[in-house]
Amino acid sequence: MDYYFTILYYRFIKYSKVTLLISGILFVGCVPALTVNQYEVEQAISVTDPSKIKPIAITKVAAKIKRGTVIGSVKGGWLCIPQMNGDIKWKSGSTISLDSEELVDIFRDELELNGWPVVGSTDDLFSGYDVSGAEVLVAAKINDIECEFCAPNSAFGDWSINGSMNISVEWQVYSPARKKLIGSVNTKGSIQSSTSLDADEFLSTSFSRAANNLLASQEFLAMVEKSSSLSKAPDVHNNLVIENKKNDFITEQESITKAKISTVSVRTASGHGSGFAIGDGSLILTNSHVVGEAKNVTIVTSSGISINGSVDIVSKERDVALINIEGIRLPPMHIDTRIPESTTKVFAIGSPLTEELSGTVTSGIVSGTHLMDGYNWIQSDVAISPGNSGGPLLNGYGSVVGISTAGYQVGGSQVGLNLFIPINEALNYTNLRLE
């Protein structure tokens, strides 16, 4: 009896070793797919003086991938055998918004980790994502995703995966003060893992490394560094000399009433903004982002008269434009080229939100002046909204001191932080000189 037990025991050991050897081969065969390219994680630039960098916020993460595009495959079993219907397809639509708190926080974490100034918080669920303090807005567009996954225990109903992924991200950089896209930077991020992860972890890690590589870019650094000096207007010798009729208003109310007559709506095929008459009344100043690429616009006066206008000069850099009107002269506004001091009372006139609200007047004070993006700005708490752009900012004597340009809002509400182009710089960038 002992003899037969011994024989069975040694046979068991023999076959167990074979079984273990085969199992070992199967497990060794289960390695992450290596067909997906991996990219270097570059050394991010460490910011030692955040005061030299404009505060940054991320506003959106989106994927621009055609619906049904095959972005990878998933294999199964210990040998990672290709599966029937194993293709991974992008099925959520051609443009997928991915602005989840996780991806926003990933970007914020990368900035903070390397000392970059970042604004916006996802902690307050009631106020939403506050980016009002940002001088640069960043949006991430995922243009491509490649992945290869293996689920070694899929036969047992366990679909935990290992493998690899890479993504290509286009980072668009926008200046809210200038209402202009500054530029874009393309980076890549990737991950390869032999241990099981969730698909979300592959995406978040790849995105994190793409964000890290953005912070390693000298091109991006140049876009967000604060200018230490004022940008110079083009040196034009043939400036147009315009008259600057003096005000003779007795009361503040009278000056505002007259200014409303000189303020117009500027209409294009894509929307409307505001503007105001200067010189002999045939010239209209406004923002360049109001006229866009239009060569001809419609000017609507306070009395509802529509006039054809031709766009003569556009400075996208300073966001100003000069329009010429024919056949009619509007009462021109007086220009005061002095930058008003803090706490000076000011008024904004324009057509907020809709042309039906043309001639709307709001008041406030000058909060201060700032040098941003190489340009001077007047900051005021006077309320402005979309449609006010290009309209005049007046002092208490009815003289134009600035042009409405950017109004910051949080959750659709004013936050008392609005920017205006000083009128003297608007004149310089449109080749105008006062008589």
Secondary structure, DSSP 8 states (H G I E B T S, - for coil): -HHHHHHHHHHHHHHHHHHHHHHHHHHHH------S-----------S-GGGB--EEEEEEEEE--TT-EEEEEEETTTTEEEEEEEEE--S-SEEE---HHHHHHHHHHHHHTT--B---SS-TTT----TT-SEEEEEEEEEEEEEEEETTGGGT---EEEEEEEEEEEEEEETTTTEEEEEEEEEEEEEEEEEE-HHHHHHHHHHHHHHHHHT-HHHHHHHB--SS-------SS-EEE-------SSHHHHHHHHHHHEEEEEETTEEEEEEEETTTTEEEE-HHHHTT-SEEEEE-TT--EEEEEEEEEETTTTEEEEEE-S-------B--S---TT-EEEEEE--SSGGGTTEEEEEEEEEEEEETTEEEEEE-----TT-TT-EEEETTS-EEEEEEEEEEETTEEEEEEEEEEHHHHHHHTTEEE-
